[in-house]
Amino acid sequence: MRCTMPAKMFLAIGALAMLAAVALGAFGAHALKTRITPDMLAVYHTGVEYHAYHALGLLAVGLAAQRLPDSAWMRASGWLMLAGIVLFSGSLYLLAVTGMREFGVVTPFGGVAFMLAWGLFAVAAIKNQ
């Protein structure tokens, strides 16, 4: 099975996103534990949780892209997962650390990106393209 550039790219992005999720999770567990409220720590934890899920999703996109190297659906799925991590998890990280509720306005856009990403992943798998 050949490994195409999009496949390699999403595998690398997924691995780096997972590295970031682990680092941010450790940061939250150790550095933020005594600095933010338990409610905001729970918000931060939700960001880490979805970040990790979708970093694994990016790895799945990279693996699937090896079998579907020309799939625009799969590429779009990967980019939407990355956008979801930035928008959903990023907004929750900023909300938790700064306490600025305005960041919460961005979170649903990230959630929609996640849902679209998984939908496009399914389309790519069903269409086999």
C-alpha positions in Angstrom: 0.0 0.0 0.0 1.5 3.3 -1.0 1.6 6.2 1.4 0.6 9.4 -0.4 1.4 12.9 0.6 -2.1 13.6 2.1 -1.9 10.4 4.1 1.6 11.2 5.4 0.5 14.8 6.2 -2.6 13.7 8.2 -0.6 11.0 10.0 2.0 13.7 11.0 -0.6 16.3 11.9 -2.5 13.7 14.0 0.6 12.6 15.8 1.5 16.2 16.6 -2.0 17.0 17.6 -1.9 14.0 20.0 1.4 15.2 21.4 -0.2 18.6 22.0 -3.2 17.0 23.7 -1.0 15.1 26.1 1.1 18.1 26.9 -2.0 20.3 27.4 -3.6 17.7 29.5 -0.6 17.5 31.7 -0.5 21.3 31.9 -4.1 21.4 33.0 -3.6 18.6 35.6 -0.5 20.1 37.2 -0.2 23.8 36.5 -3.8 24.8 36.3 -5.2 22.7 39.1 -4.7 25.3 41.7 -5.0 28.4 39.5 -8.5 28.1 38.1 -11.9 27.1 39.5 -13.1 23.5 39.4 -15.7 24.5 36.9 -13.1 26.1 34.5 -10.9 23.1 35.0 -13.8 20.9 33.8 -14.1 23.1 30.8 -10.4 22.8 30.1 -10.6 19.0 30.5 -13.4 18.9 28.0 -11.2 20.7 25.5 -8.4 18.2 26.1 -10.8 15.2 25.8 -12.2 16.3 22.4 -8.7 17.4 21.3 -7.4 13.9 21.9 -10.4 12.2 20.3 -9.9 14.2 17.1 -6.2 13.8 17.1 -6.9 10.1 16.9 -9.5 10.9 14.2 -6.7 12.6 12.2 -4.6 9.5 12.5 -7.6 7.5 11.2 -7.9 10.0 8.3 -4.2 9.4 7.5 -4.6 5.7 7.5 -7.8 5.8 5.4 -6.1 8.2 3.0 -3.6 5.5 2.3 -6.4 3.4 0.9 -8.2 6.4 -0.7 -5.3 8.5 -1.8 -7.3 10.7 -4.2 -10.4 11.2 -2.0 -11.3 14.9 -1.7 -13.9 13.8 0.9 -11.2 12.3 3.1 -9.0 15.3 2.8 -11.9 17.6 3.7 -12.6 15.4 6.7 -9.0 15.8 7.9 -9.0 19.6 7.5 -12.3 19.9 9.3 -11.1 17.7 12.2 -8.1 20.0 12.5 -10.3 23.1 12.3 -12.5 21.5 15.0 -9.6 21.0 17.3 -8.5 24.7 16.9 -12.0 26.1 17.2 -13.6 23.8 19.8 -10.8 22.8 22.0 -8.9 26.1 21.5 -11.9 28.2 22.5 -12.4 26.0 25.6 -8.7 26.3 26.6 -8.9 30.1 26.2 -12.2 30.3 28.1 -10.9 28.2 31.0 -7.6 30.1 31.3 -8.9 33.6 30.8 -12.4 33.3 32.1 -13.6 35.4 29.2 -16.9 33.9 28.3 -16.8 35.5 24.8 -14.6 32.6 23.7 -17.5 30.3 24.2 -19.2 31.8 21.1 -16.6 30.0 18.9 -17.0 26.6 20.5 -20.1 25.5 18.5 -18.4 26.2 15.2 -15.7 23.7 16.3 -18.4 21.2 17.2 -20.0 21.6 13.8 -16.6 21.1 12.1 -16.2 17.8 14.1 -19.6 16.6 13.0 -19.0 17.5 9.4 -15.6 15.8 9.5 -17.1 12.5 10.6 -19.9 12.8 8.1 -17.4 13.3 5.3 -15.3 10.5 6.6 -18.4 8.3 6.3 -19.1 9.6 2.8 -15.5 8.8 1.7 -15.8 5.3 3.1 -19.2 4.6 1.5 -18.3 6.0 -1.9 -14.8 4.4 -1.6 -13.4 7.7 -3.1 
